[in-house]
Amino acid sequence: MGQQPNVLTPEQSPQHRLGYVIRELREARGLSMRELATKTFVSHSKVQRWENGERPPKDLGEVELVDQALGAGGFLIELWREIGRGVSEPSHVSDTSSHVSDTSLDLATALSQAATSNGEGILVPRRLDDGTVVLVALDRRALLRAGAGIGAAAMAGFPLPVSTVVAEDPFGFAKSATASWSGLRLSRPDPEFGVDWHALLPGGRSMLGSQLSLQVHPARIDRGRVIVSVPDQRRAEEFLTRPHRGLLVGAVDTGVATRFYALDSRAARTKLARNGGICEVTAPAAYELDDLTYGILWAVSNYDDALQADDTALSETRRDLKAYERLSASAVSREAAPGLNTVAHMWLGSDFCARHILRALPDLPTLPAFWTREQRGEEASAWLIFDHKLPYLRETTKTLGGTSTRAFCIPEDVVRSSPRYERILLFLAVALMESLGIHAQFTTDPAYEAVEGFVVAPHKEAVIANWVRGDGMWHVDMTARSSVVREFTIAARDVDTDSITAAPTPAGRLRALAQYLELPWSWLIERCGQLAQHGSSGLIQSRSRLVSAVGIDAACTYVGSLPADH
């Protein structure tokens, strides 16, 4: 007769229970003993001793490595701590196809029973708030597949239905993300269909909000790269090949905190590869989720999804509105494009104003000054993302044959009410301008908030081109009327005289802006430099033909080249 299976009984010690769960999780991950040994930097024989219960991991650092390698989300650490407390939780296990406990089970006992059962699951009593006791069915295979999902439930205590076990936050991702970015909403789908989290990104004053699907897996740092371990290759491939917008997120436990790294699902699809018995995806450490990368994800997702949704109608509307280009002045309401969403209206207004200014620039008698109404990252990120913005900036610089100035009005209350990731987007938009020889100037005086976007040849002529916070999609005009030209000339002169970012160099002006926006200068340079090395396309890829990451990458490259000690 062959060797009998190593059936775990309630009377066995915590170290035997720990060993058995290590083996079950290892096999569920498709790892051999040698592969687990390699990942945890120990010998093959030591893994054998762990699994047969002879000798558990010797210290917390060792068990943390095992827990991370198996994606257990802290569950193995809890079992290991049980050994130190000398605690064992006996329970009655029947010999029927389903097991029924007559006492409340902790998660360790439930998993042990599910793992050793010959049947499909166990039944666990759960006491409701009103004292009623109900039996909750736990599926054996679902428990073992849950892997990392079982850890958080272990710390909270059991019993829980398996849907709740899976719906826990194994890596602390939801807790970390929602604490960092207010307005972000995360939910666990049920049934999950290969998706760990649905993320609803907030909208804004014009943005409509966006949705992402995520898979979260354990990861490690290796020579500056993030190696994401994907235990279920088929599940990952199904997720990555869907046309929806998705992120593959790697969770790296540093021992102090868990850090998260994101990769666009389409980029991850090409990087999925087997390493021994497990699938892995490699991502740049520059894709760590922080205010910089979240801001980029937020802005690109919002603009991209909204523009893609209205792609055909937007193209037709732009063609229909082309007749306005023959006019020197026009004010077009949003009712002219009633079927389009607010972001499509923004794009149409921005595009029309850019072309209006480019037509007018060669005829201005003197070097003009520019005024823009963007105050927040939502508005300013259009400079980084709309496909026509960077070509427009380059063409204006070429037409003027040198440097120019562009003024902003950003009062202190706007800064205080803007989340950090929006302030970073505003900073990057200004950095893009500075990289092209455009000197950015800033006033904090709220009296200038109502001034429309303009280009003024001082005391001579003015071009009005406004699409930001206006009553309609755009308002454009070309005028030599003295009262209008004088108003714009004074506004441009006042900001030039008292700019809060006045400095002789781009680095000086940008550093003063970072200080005003309460952004750490050295961190901006470091993070932008890291992101510039890899580009933003692996972090998030646009779907709409009207959205481009070229401006983001150009801005990050420029900021990353600035002196940190300026």
Helices and strands as residue ranges (DSSP letters): H 14-28, H 33-40, H 44-51, H 60-69, H 75-85, E 98-100, H 107-116, E 121-127, E 133-139, H 140-146, G 147-149, H 150-156, H 162-166, H 173-180, E 185-187, E 197-201, E 210-222, E 225-230, H 233-240, E 246-253, E 258-264, H 265-269, E 273-275, E 278-284, G 285-287, H 291-309, H 311-320, G 321-326, E 330-332, G 334-336, H 342-360, G 361-363, E 369-371, H 377-385, H 389-400, E 404-409, H 412-417, H 420-435, E 438-443, G 446-448, E 454-457, E 461-466, E 474-479, H 482-498, H 506-516, H 521-534, H 550-560
